Amino acid sequence: MSKIVVMDHPLIQHKIGIIRKEETSSKEFREMISEIAMLMCYEATRDLKLADVKIHTPIADTTAKELAGKKLAVVPILRAGLGMVEGMLAMIPAAKIGHIGLYRDPETLAPVEYYCKLPADCSERDVFVVDPMLATGGSAAAAIQMLKDKGVRNIRFMCIIAAPEGIKKMQECHPDVDLYIGALDDHLNDHGYIVPGLGDAGDRIFGTK
């Protein structure tokens, strides 16, 4: 079964409190989403493998550490996932970026694909799929299945706020994918929104309310 990590870092929790507030402006919301993604990336990459490498400092030869193994990729689920990319790149600037476009059918709540563009060597990378909200889990599960269909095997999912229903869906569909969550909320309402949540993340990031 996948690992579920709910972040307990005080800075992450403080910033999540800010983005929950109805009065938070789009500008501040965007900034906070990026900062939360950066802090979560720091936590979620804690188990990346390291290798020894010989280097020369201004003083002497020594052995330092560098990331070993596969390179990384960040794949946001459009459009709200775009808000997390800059923060992720602040931590792992060499990562490549893919994009998966899904929207949720307002009647069925099922995900509908409209775009997919991935790095050519995506199957050889450790991939972080990012989306601020994990609500029903439909879009995240569909996006991860799209990656698996293209040969990607090392996948982690990162979201800022999750509902129990979304976690259950992810564990049913992708028990091999670890989940990194900023805050675990109570439930979904009749419209598929997370309660207490923060509203529509895409609208709040891009000011399209």
Secondary structure as GFF3:
##gff-version 3
##sequence-region A 1 209
A	DSSP	beta_strand	4	6	.	.	.	ID=ss1
A	DSSP	alpha_helix	10	20	.	.	.	ID=ss2
A	DSSP	alpha_helix	26	44	.	.	.	ID=ss3
A	DSSP	beta_strand	50	56	.	.	.	ID=ss4
A	DSSP	beta_strand	61	67	.	.	.	ID=ss5
A	DSSP	beta_strand	72	78	.	.	.	ID=ss6
A	DSSP	alpha_helix	82	91	.	.	.	ID=ss7
A	DSSP	beta_strand	96	97	.	.	.	ID=ss8
A	DSSP	beta_strand	99	104	.	.	.	ID=ss9
A	DSSP	beta_strand	111	117	.	.	.	ID=ss10
A	DSSP	three_ten_helix	122	124	.	.	.	ID=ss11
A	DSSP	beta_strand	126	130	.	.	.	ID=ss12
A	DSSP	beta_strand	133	134	.	.	.	ID=ss13
A	DSSP	alpha_helix	138	149	.	.	.	ID=ss14
A	DSSP	beta_strand	155	162	.	.	.	ID=ss15
A	DSSP	alpha_helix	164	173	.	.	.	ID=ss16
A	DSSP	beta_strand	178	184	.	.	.	ID=ss17
A	DSSP	beta_strand	187	188	.	.	.	ID=ss18
A	DSSP	beta_strand	194	195	.	.	.	ID=ss19
A	DSSP	alpha_helix	201	206	.	.	.	ID=ss20
###
